[in-house]
Amino acid sequence: MSTAVATAPRCGQMALVYGGLRLNLQVLESAAGFYIGTTHEDMPYSRESAEYWRKREAAEQALADGTWTQRDQP
């Protein structure tokens, strides 16, 4: 017997809606801190999370748990 587990989205919604690209979510860093976003051609492409985290580990945990807020506008 298997149990279905809800998972957080793995594709950046901002990148998809505003750029037409299906890009994987990942933790990125800026001067403001760590955030959940996407990259394209090895460059930051979209900031998906409303939040910034002071530590990479906290951002990675939020991404893994799905406990972050998706931005709805660029």
N, C-alpha and C positions, 0 to 999 in steps of 0.2 A: 504494500500500500504506500503510495507516495503522497506527499503533502505539497500543495502549491504554495509558494511563498511570493507575496507581492514584492516587486523590486522597483526601485527608483528608476526614473527614465535615464537612459544611457546616452541619449542623443540631445544635443543642445537645441532647445526650442527657438531661441533667438536666432541662432545660425540658420535654422531651417526656415523659419517664417520670413526673416528679413534678408537672408542671403541665399536661400534655396539650397543650402548644403546640409547634408546629414553628417554631423561631426560628433565624435565621442566626447563625453564630458570628462574633464580632468581637473586636477588642482593646479592652479597657476599662481604666480606671485607678481605683485606690482608694488609700487612705493607705499600704497595704502594697506598692504597685507596680502594674505592668501585668499583666493576666491575660486569659485567653480566656474569654469569656462571651457572654451574650445580653442583649438589651434588649427591653422590651415597653412600648408607649406612652411611648417616650422616657425610660424609667427602667431602671436595671440590673435584670435579672430572675434570671439564674442565673450562678454562677461554675462554669465547666466544667473549667478546667485546675487541676491540683493545684499547678502552679508559679506563682510570681510572677516577673516580670522587672523589672530596674531601668530598662531602656530600652525604649521603645515599639518601636523597630526590631527588637530581639531577639524580642519577643513576636509581632510581625508575621511575622518569618521563621519562627518555630516554627509558627505557624498555617499559613503557606503550605507549609511542608515536611511538616507532620504530625508534627513531632518534639516533641510535648507529651503529657502524661499526662492522660487523661480521668478526672475524679473519678467515683466510683461511688456516693457518698452525699452528701446535702446537708450 
